[in-house]
Amino acid sequence: MKTAGLCVIVFGCCIVAVAECRTSSCSDVSSKPTNHDGCSYVERNLDERVRDFVSNLSVYSTILNVNSVNPSTPELASSPSVWSYYLPVLVNSTSPCAVALQAMLLSLADNSSSWAAQMIDSWGKFPDGFFFVGLRAIGVFDECINAESEEEGLRGRYCNIAYSSGSGLGEENGVPLHDMTPRLGVVSGTLTPVTFGGARYDTCIPDACSQQDLQMSLEQILNSTGRELNSVSCQVKNKRNYSPGAIAMISTLAVLLVILTAATFLDLWYKVKKRSPTGVAPYLIAFSVYTNLTKIFQINTEPTAGTITCLHGIRVLSMTWVMFGHQYAFTLTSTANLLGAVKKVQGILFQIIANGNLSVDSFFFISGLLVANGVLREVKRTGKFNVILYFVHRLLRLMPAIALVCLFMASLLEYIVTGPYAYDVIPDIQSSCSKFWWRDTFFVSNFFTPLVLGPRYQCMDQCWYTCVDSQLYLVAPLFILPLYFCPRAGKVWLYFITITSLVIPGAIIYAYDLPPGDFVLGSRDELKYFVRVYVTPWCRASPYIVGIWLGYFIYKQGSEKLSLEKWQLVAGWTCAVFSSLAVLLGGWSYNTPFTSMEYDPVNQVLYGSLHRAVWAAALAWVVFTCHYGYGGLVNDFLSYPLWQPLSRLTYAMYLTAICVQVVVTASIRTPLYLTHVNKIIETCSTVFFTILAAVPLSLSVEAPVMRLEALLLRRPGRPKQNPTEVKLEGQDNEAFVPEVKELQVALQDDGEEIKEATEAVTRF
């Protein structure tokens, strides 16, 4: 019976699939169906059903009162008032827009076709459960843009309208209202959208009417009701020509694709012929997809002595934590239960997500650790510090990838994103990327952060991190080199820097009465904290300094075995666990929605000064014990070899993750229901698509530049290797012989440096 039932289900699904295939070309309902093809039956029946729907549905008869409308009226402004909130009724009566509106009205009055009814059906209406859902009435985007009248030559134009009111606002149940109760559709018998103090709703108008027509009409209508129109944004189907910038970007990507293809074929040719590349061949093979992809996904199952293998797992988990927190933030405006979701984020365990910004401090800590280790070992090997190569190394590793992503977002983003939420963010992002791409590329965008909400000031929001990290990288030698040339004075100097890095954020927080942390759920001064503390290098230096301390200790310890007593391990792990939990959960009382609690000065200063350094110190203990063989199961998990490929992709994932989240969020058609399980599922899909985007970015820019740097900028003091004797496990391409020492993970006292230190400037 189970088999028979399964067969029936499969057979039914096949019938549905065949029906979908047969009617797929009828998605755009024509105004005049024909009788000579397979679609005519569907179209005729759909037209009839829509006409019956319009005639009988109480909502439409109540709102539009179609039967009472006189189609010969020269201006639709004389029709029921709801028309004026959805359509540009105040346009000139002889304009193409007015003619299209009259045609729309005639279609509704005589039920001659369904295209006008489709437009009206796609209008956004405020749903049931206003106190649970929130102030956004989403329409049906695809129904609107696919509505078409071939006879009139009209198609749907989907528009989003945002308005506000400066007066008459009250507070009921924590929600700002404007005389809402007597105006609810259930009570008054209307569903007029403009019934609240401020909200957003979507409409569908004929494409003969422009965005300016609708904006002009709504400004007059809303002003007459004491409200203010904030914005109008419209979209149509397939009516955008590629801009010169988009054409240039497509051409650039095409050239890059040709180079990658040619390099891959040349690489494979040398392998087949078993010949060593000569002349310019090694520089072209640096772009080989085959070789670079092999290196990205290479897994070393036997760790070499000295390799800090636990950093792979920490990188990947921290990156996932960042994306998980961003998934809540980026889908906020498209949340179906926006007001009802408040209760879901009030529990203490939600602080694990709300305080996800601590994962950024993990990256600062890792960066400080690797830079300190790399600089100290390089100076030990060469006896000097090459400051020019130090900075050129940074610029070459980071800038090309950032520039490519910025230019992509500035030129092509609008062509791949459509939907009711697209114009909430896409135009602003594209405009800011066109104007301010250089701020992210040259690591200065964090200095342009405004103290008040306003236009975007940078292209990629996540690049504040690369700016701060690069600025700390710029001054790091001032903290690290004294530890080598004058260890005693260097330690005193680093102690002073450590204390200073703790005092500065506390002093700023106290002076400006700011929150003690980046409490995004709190409602007080979060923006000021972001500007004065969160994106400033002098306030984010403490975890970086902790990383320098650990990097120096590992450098001094070298490969010597470290013995720890059992009580020391118990005390260390206990302090690390409880201190990290205190940092993670300690701000709960402040970091909840609609918080109005006054800050206690002691908690404000102590937490604000110490929490990032304490988090980094707890992480330092984890790295320290794992590296020296006391990590147990924690080390087994963090050092698991499968973390390695994703760890190599963390920089590319960092650049593309928010781009993927913006594209996915802006492309959704209906609001998403917020539950923690749903967010976990969404995050898993986001991680997957981010990896798909990160791999091409790494193959096209990051990996080739790393290879070219190793070929062109051989570090002084390194012994030349015989190409026939040097081999790297898992990779035998002799085109990369000059960089083998860059990629080896062995830590030798006689001059080898760890891979993590070499790649510090490409990782967080």
Solvent accessible surface area in square Angstrom, and as a share of the most:
residue,aa,sasa,rsa
1,M,201,0.90
2,K,185,0.79
3,T,98,0.57
4,A,57,0.44
5,G,32,0.31
6,L,109,0.54
7,C,77,0.46
8,V,105,0.61
9,I,109,0.55
10,V,80,0.46
11,F,134,0.56
12,G,29,0.28
13,C,79,0.47
14,C,69,0.41
15,I,91,0.46
16,V,94,0.54
17,A,52,0.41
18,V,88,0.51
19,A,49,0.38
20,E,110,0.49
21,C,99,0.59
22,R,173,0.63
23,T,47,0.27
24,S,75,0.49
25,S,93,0.60
26,C,12,0.07
27,S,76,0.49
28,D,42,0.22
29,V,4,0.02
30,S,17,0.11
31,S,9,0.06
32,K,130,0.55
33,P,40,0.25
34,T,56,0.32
35,N,120,0.61
36,H,154,0.69
37,D,69,0.36
38,G,59,0.57
39,C,24,0.14
40,S,5,0.03
41,Y,139,0.53
42,V,55,0.32
43,E,20,0.09
44,R,89,0.32
45,N,43,0.22
46,L,65,0.32
47,D,4,0.02
48,E,85,0.38
49,R,171,0.63
50,V,25,0.14
51,R,59,0.21
52,D,84,0.44
53,F,85,0.35
54,V,13,0.07
55,S,61,0.39
56,N,117,0.60
57,L,56,0.28
58,S,73,0.47
59,V,51,0.29
60,Y,8,0.03
61,S,54,0.35
62,T,69,0.40
63,I,15,0.08
64,L,1,0.00
65,N,65,0.33
66,V,17,0.10
67,N,150,0.77
68,S,72,0.46
69,V,16,0.09
70,N,86,0.44
71,P,39,0.25
72,S,88,0.57
73,T,31,0.18
74,P,97,0.61
75,E,79,0.36
76,L,7,0.04
77,A,47,0.37
78,S,85,0.55
79,S,20,0.13
80,P,45,0.29
81,S,75,0.48
82,V,7,0.04
83,W,2,0.01
84,S,13,0.08
85,Y,23,0.09
86,Y,3,0.01
87,L,0,0.00
88,P,0,0.00
89,V,3,0.02
90,L,55,0.27
91,V,10,0.06
92,N,100,0.51
93,S,48,0.31
94,T,114,0.67
95,S,27,0.17
96,P,99,0.62
97,C,2,0.01
98,A,9,0.07
99,V,92,0.53
100,A,4,0.03
101,L,4,0.02
102,Q,36,0.16
103,A,13,0.10
104,M,0,0.00
105,L,1,0.00
106,L,88,0.44
107,S,7,0.04
108,L,7,0.03
109,A,41,0.32
110,D,90,0.47
111,N,47,0.24
112,S,68,0.44
113,S,11,0.07
114,S,0,0.00
115,W,6,0.02
116,A,0,0.00
117,A,6,0.04
118,Q,22,0.10
119,M,0,0.00
120,I,3,0.01
121,D,53,0.27
122,S,0,0.00
123,W,7,0.02
124,G,0,0.00
125,K,55,0.23
126,F,35,0.15
127,P,62,0.39
128,D,130,0.67
129,G,43,0.41
130,F,15,0.06
131,F,92,0.38
132,F,88,0.37
133,V,35,0.20
134,G,3,0.03
135,L,45,0.22
136,R,35,0.13
137,A,0,0.00
138,I,31,0.16
139,G,4,0.04
140,V,78,0.45
141,F,3,0.01
142,D,52,0.27
143,E,39,0.18
144,C,0,0.00
145,I,15,0.07
146,N,28,0.14
147,A,0,0.00
148,E,42,0.19
149,S,1,0.00
150,E,118,0.53
151,E,120,0.54
152,E,84,0.38
153,G,58,0.56
154,L,15,0.07
155,R,55,0.20
156,G,1,0.01
157,R,47,0.17
158,Y,2,0.01
159,C,0,0.00
160,N,6,0.03
161,I,0,0.00
162,A,10,0.07
163,Y,5,0.02
164,S,37,0.24
165,S,12,0.08
166,G,85,0.81
167,S,74,0.48
168,G,54,0.52
169,L,95,0.47
170,G,33,0.32
171,E,128,0.58
172,E,90,0.40
173,N,132,0.68
174,G,50,0.48
175,V,14,0.08
176,P,64,0.40
177,L,5,0.02
178,H,39,0.17
179,D,84,0.44
180,M,4,0.02
181,T,78,0.45
182,P,73,0.46
183,R,104,0.38
184,L,54,0.27
185,G,18,0.17
186,V,142,0.81
187,V,98,0.56
188,S,58,0.38
189,G,38,0.36
190,T,56,0.33
191,L,62,0.31
192,T,24,0.14
193,P,1,0.00
194,V,4,0.02
195,T,10,0.06
196,F,6,0.02
197,G,2,0.02
198,G,22,0.22
199,A,7,0.05
200,R,72,0.26
201,Y,0,0.00
202,D,0,0.00
203,T,0,0.00
204,C,0,0.00
205,I,0,0.00
206,P,0,0.00
207,D,20,0.10
208,A,38,0.30
209,C,0,0.00
210,S,38,0.25
211,Q,54,0.24
212,Q,122,0.54
213,D,38,0.20
214,L,0,0.00
215,Q,67,0.30
216,M,73,0.33
217,S,0,0.00
218,L,0,0.00
219,E,72,0.32
220,Q,92,0.41
221,I,30,0.15
222,L,0,0.00
223,N,97,0.50
224,S,91,0.59
225,T,52,0.30
226,G,53,0.51
227,R,14,0.05
228,E,108,0.48
229,L,23,0.11
230,N,85,0.44
231,S,51,0.33
232,V,10,0.06
233,S,23,0.15
234,C,10,0.06
235,Q,16,0.07
236,V,34,0.19
237,K,57,0.24
238,N,130,0.67
239,K,116,0.49
240,R,90,0.33
241,N,139,0.71
242,Y,125,0.47
243,S,39,0.25
244,P,113,0.71
245,G,39,0.38
246,A,0,0.00
247,I,96,0.49
248,A,58,0.45
249,M,10,0.05
250,I,77,0.39
251,S,55,0.36
252,T,72,0.42
253,L,59,0.29
254,A,49,0.38
255,V,91,0.52
256,L,31,0.16
257,L,115,0.57
258,V,99,0.57
259,I,60,0.30
260,L,18,0.09
261,T,62,0.36
262,A,49,0.38
263,A,0,0.00
264,T,25,0.14
265,F,137,0.57
266,L,48,0.24
267,D,1,0.01
268,L,66,0.33
269,W,107,0.37
270,Y,26,0.10
271,K,59,0.25
272,V,118,0.68
273,K,108,0.46
274,K,184,0.78
275,R,139,0.51
276,S,62,0.40
277,P,18,0.11
278,T,99,0.58
279,G,63,0.61
280,V,122,0.70
281,A,8,0.06
282,P,20,0.13
283,Y,86,0.33
284,L,62,0.31
285,I,1,0.00
286,A,0,0.00
287,F,38,0.16
288,S,0,0.00
289,V,45,0.26
290,Y,99,0.37
291,T,0,0.00
292,N,0,0.00
293,L,65,0.32
294,T,46,0.27
295,K,19,0.08
296,I,11,0.05
297,F,90,0.37
298,Q,27,0.12
299,I,65,0.33
300,N,35,0.18
301,T,96,0.56
302,E,146,0.66
303,P,95,0.60
304,T,54,0.31
305,A,80,0.62
306,G,19,0.18
307,T,16,0.10
308,I,1,0.01
309,T,24,0.14
310,C,1,0.01
311,L,0,0.00
312,H,17,0.08
313,G,0,0.00
314,I,11,0.06
315,R,6,0.02
316,V,10,0.06
317,L,69,0.34
318,S,8,0.05
319,M,6,0.02
320,T,50,0.29
321,W,46,0.16
322,V,24,0.14
323,M,1,0.00
324,F,41,0.17
325,G,17,0.17
326,H,54,0.24
327,Q,8,0.04
328,Y,18,0.07
329,A,62,0.48
330,F,54,0.22
331,T,2,0.01
332,L,93,0.46
333,T,88,0.51
334,S,1,0.00
335,T,12,0.07
336,A,25,0.19
337,N,0,0.00
338,L,63,0.32
339,L,45,0.22
340,G,14,0.14
341,A,7,0.05
342,V,32,0.18
343,K,165,0.70
344,K,71,0.30
345,V,17,0.10
346,Q,74,0.33
347,G,38,0.37
348,I,67,0.34
349,L,128,0.64
350,F,17,0.07
351,Q,0,0.00
352,I,78,0.40
353,I,24,0.12
354,A,11,0.08
355,N,5,0.03
356,G,8,0.07
357,N,22,0.11
358,L,3,0.01
359,S,0,0.00
360,V,19,0.11
361,D,0,0.00
362,S,4,0.03
363,F,5,0.02
364,F,0,0.00
365,F,0,0.00
366,I,0,0.00
367,S,0,0.00
368,G,0,0.00
369,L,0,0.00
370,L,1,0.00
371,V,5,0.03
372,A,0,0.00
373,N,1,0.01
374,G,10,0.10
375,V,10,0.06
376,L,0,0.00
377,R,15,0.06
378,E,25,0.11
379,V,0,0.00
380,K,96,0.41
381,R,49,0.18
382,T,35,0.21
383,G,50,0.48
384,K,118,0.50
385,F,46,0.19
386,N,60,0.31
387,V,71,0.41
388,I,125,0.64
389,L,28,0.14
390,Y,21,0.08
391,F,59,0.24
392,V,50,0.29
393,H,10,0.05
394,R,9,0.03
395,L,79,0.39
396,L,65,0.32
397,R,9,0.03
398,L,4,0.02
399,M,34,0.15
400,P,43,0.27
401,A,1,0.01
402,I,0,0.00
403,A,23,0.18
404,L,29,0.14
405,V,12,0.07
406,C,0,0.00
407,L,79,0.39
408,F,67,0.28
409,M,6,0.03
410,A,15,0.11
411,S,12,0.08
412,L,16,0.08
413,L,1,0.01
414,E,44,0.20
415,Y,41,0.16
416,I,93,0.47
417,V,3,0.02
418,T,48,0.28
419,G,0,0.00
420,P,3,0.02
421,Y,6,0.02
422,A,1,0.01
423,Y,72,0.27
424,D,35,0.18
425,V,59,0.34
426,I,6,0.03
427,P,56,0.35
428,D,83,0.43
429,I,9,0.04
430,Q,31,0.14
431,S,48,0.31
432,S,4,0.02
433,C,0,0.00
434,S,64,0.41
435,K,127,0.54
436,F,44,0.18
437,W,94,0.33
438,W,95,0.33
439,R,32,0.12
440,D,0,0.00
441,T,4,0.03
442,F,108,0.45
443,F,16,0.07
444,V,46,0.27
445,S,0,0.00
446,N,8,0.04
447,F,111,0.46
448,F,83,0.34
449,T,17,0.10
450,P,48,0.30
451,L,75,0.37
452,V,108,0.62
453,L,158,0.78
454,G,51,0.49
455,P,126,0.79
456,R,64,0.23
457,Y,40,0.15
458,Q,6,0.03
459,C,1,0.00
460,M,3,0.01
461,D,60,0.31
462,Q,12,0.05
463,C,0,0.00
464,W,24,0.08
465,Y,10,0.04
466,T,3,0.02
467,C,0,0.00
468,V,0,0.00
469,D,2,0.01
470,S,10,0.07
471,Q,27,0.12
472,L,9,0.04
473,Y,6,0.02
474,L,101,0.50
475,V,52,0.30
476,A,0,0.00
477,P,9,0.06
478,L,115,0.57
479,F,25,0.10
480,I,0,0.00
481,L,33,0.17
482,P,41,0.26
483,L,3,0.01
484,Y,66,0.25
485,F,121,0.51
486,C,66,0.39
487,P,61,0.38
488,R,202,0.74
489,A,54,0.42
490,G,0,0.00
491,K,80,0.34
492,V,98,0.56
493,W,96,0.34
494,L,0,0.00
495,Y,128,0.49
496,F,120,0.50
497,I,23,0.12
498,T,29,0.17
499,I,105,0.53
500,T,44,0.25
501,S,5,0.03
502,L,38,0.19
503,V,87,0.50
504,I,54,0.27
505,P,6,0.04
506,G,2,0.02
507,A,56,0.43
508,I,35,0.18
509,I,0,0.00
510,Y,136,0.52
511,A,78,0.61
512,Y,113,0.43
513,D,63,0.33
514,L,1,0.00
515,P,4,0.02
516,P,2,0.01
517,G,1,0.01
518,D,12,0.06
519,F,7,0.03
520,V,82,0.47
521,L,41,0.20
522,G,14,0.14
523,S,78,0.50
524,R,61,0.22
525,D,47,0.24
526,E,48,0.21
527,L,52,0.26
528,K,94,0.40
529,Y,1,0.00
530,F,49,0.20
531,V,19,0.11
532,R,68,0.25
533,V,2,0.01
534,Y,14,0.05
535,V,1,0.01
536,T,12,0.07
537,P,13,0.08
538,W,117,0.41
539,C,2,0.01
540,R,0,0.00
541,A,11,0.09
542,S,4,0.03
543,P,0,0.00
544,Y,1,0.00
545,I,1,0.00
546,V,24,0.14
547,G,0,0.00
548,I,0,0.00
549,W,57,0.20
550,L,15,0.07
551,G,0,0.00
552,Y,13,0.05
553,F,79,0.33
554,I,1,0.01
555,Y,29,0.11
556,K,120,0.51
557,Q,29,0.13
558,G,13,0.12
559,S,82,0.53
560,E,120,0.54
561,K,175,0.74
562,L,33,0.16
563,S,90,0.58
564,L,39,0.19
565,E,107,0.48
566,K,165,0.70
567,W,171,0.60
568,Q,63,0.28
569,L,36,0.18
570,V,90,0.51
571,A,45,0.35
572,G,15,0.14
573,W,57,0.20
574,T,63,0.37
575,C,86,0.51
576,A,8,0.06
577,V,70,0.40
578,F,135,0.56
579,S,34,0.22
580,S,22,0.14
581,L,80,0.40
582,A,62,0.48
583,V,7,0.04
584,L,17,0.08
585,L,43,0.21
586,G,49,0.47
587,G,2,0.02
588,W,100,0.35
589,S,56,0.36
590,Y,20,0.08
591,N,0,0.00
592,T,26,0.15
593,P,23,0.14
594,F,141,0.59
595,T,18,0.11
596,S,100,0.65
597,M,99,0.44
598,E,127,0.57
599,Y,27,0.10
600,D,61,0.32
601,P,73,0.46
602,V,94,0.54
603,N,81,0.42
604,Q,5,0.02
605,V,45,0.26
606,L,97,0.48
607,Y,38,0.15
608,G,6,0.06
609,S,14,0.09
610,L,69,0.34
611,H,8,0.04
612,R,8,0.03
613,A,13,0.10
614,V,49,0.28
615,W,33,0.12
616,A,0,0.00
617,A,52,0.40
618,A,9,0.07
619,L,24,0.12
620,A,14,0.11
621,W,48,0.17
622,V,24,0.14
623,V,0,0.00
624,F,24,0.10
625,T,0,0.00
626,C,7,0.04
627,H,36,0.16
628,Y,31,0.12
629,G,64,0.62
630,Y,54,0.21
631,G,6,0.06
632,G,49,0.48
633,L,154,0.77
634,V,58,0.33
635,N,35,0.18
636,D,86,0.45
637,F,111,0.46
638,L,14,0.07
639,S,25,0.16
640,Y,116,0.44
641,P,32,0.20
642,L,108,0.54
643,W,43,0.15
644,Q,13,0.06
645,P,11,0.07
646,L,45,0.23
647,S,1,0.00
648,R,23,0.08
649,L,0,0.00
650,T,0,0.00
651,Y,4,0.02
652,A,1,0.01
653,M,7,0.03
654,Y,16,0.06
655,L,0,0.00
656,T,11,0.07
657,A,2,0.01
658,I,13,0.07
659,C,18,0.11
660,V,19,0.11
661,Q,2,0.01
662,V,9,0.05
663,V,35,0.20
664,V,72,0.41
665,T,15,0.09
666,A,3,0.02
667,S,35,0.23
668,I,28,0.14
669,R,78,0.28
670,T,89,0.52
671,P,50,0.32
672,L,53,0.26
673,Y,105,0.40
674,L,6,0.03
675,T,35,0.20
676,H,69,0.31
677,V,100,0.58
678,N,51,0.26
679,K,1,0.01
680,I,92,0.46
681,I,109,0.55
682,E,31,0.14
683,T,7,0.04
684,C,82,0.49
685,S,50,0.32
686,T,7,0.04
687,V,29,0.17
688,F,114,0.47
689,F,101,0.42
690,T,0,0.00
691,I,37,0.19
692,L,94,0.47
693,A,36,0.28
694,A,0,0.00
695,V,25,0.14
696,P,75,0.47
697,L,13,0.06
698,S,4,0.03
699,L,15,0.08
700,S,14,0.09
701,V,14,0.08
702,E,7,0.03
703,A,6,0.04
704,P,0,0.00
705,V,28,0.16
706,M,14,0.06
707,R,11,0.04
708,L,41,0.20
709,E,12,0.05
710,A,11,0.08
711,L,27,0.14
712,L,113,0.56
713,L,62,0.31
714,R,113,0.41
715,R,37,0.13
716,P,50,0.32
717,G,61,0.59
718,R,36,0.13
719,P,88,0.56
720,K,171,0.72
721,Q,63,0.28
722,N,69,0.36
723,P,66,0.42
724,T,100,0.58
725,E,131,0.59
726,V,16,0.09
727,K,111,0.47
728,L,33,0.16
729,E,139,0.62
730,G,54,0.52
731,Q,16,0.07
732,D,96,0.50
733,N,17,0.09
734,E,57,0.26
735,A,3,0.02
736,F,4,0.02
737,V,15,0.09
738,P,48,0.30
739,E,1,0.00
740,V,12,0.07
741,K,48,0.21
742,E,16,0.07
743,L,25,0.12
744,Q,43,0.19
745,V,28,0.16
746,A,20,0.16
747,L,15,0.07
748,Q,80,0.36
749,D,90,0.47
750,D,126,0.65
751,G,22,0.21
752,E,33,0.15
753,E,6,0.03
754,I,1,0.01
755,K,18,0.08
756,E,4,0.02
757,A,9,0.07
758,T,4,0.02
759,E,13,0.06
760,A,4,0.03
761,V,4,0.03
762,T,0,0.00
763,R,14,0.05
764,F,5,0.02
